[in-house]
C-alpha cells in the first residue's frame, strides 16, 4: 500500500507535466494507492482555487480517479457523497465530508457554519 500526495494526484488528473504524470500513472498501475481525506481536500481546493475548475467537473474527475481499481480510501461511501454534495452545494469540500459522515454514519456534527447546519438539521 502506498500513500500519494496531492501533487501526485493533481499531475495525474491534469496531465500538465507529462514526466510527472507518466510516473504517477506507472505507480498507480503497479501499486495499491491509499487516499486520505486531507489529501483529497487539498486536491479539491487546488482544482477550484488555482485552476478555477467548476465544482461539478472537480467532483467528476476526482470520483473517476477514486474508482480506479488500484485506489483505496477511507469510508468510500462518505467520500462519494461528499463529492456529490460538493458538486451540488456551495460549501467547502471538508464540510461536505462532515456532511457525508453525518448522513452515512449517523455522526453528529457541531459547526457554526449556517449552510452546513441547515443541511444537517433537514
Order of alpha helices (4+ residues) and beta strands (2+ residues): beta-alpha-alpha-beta-alpha-alpha-beta-alpha-alpha-alpha
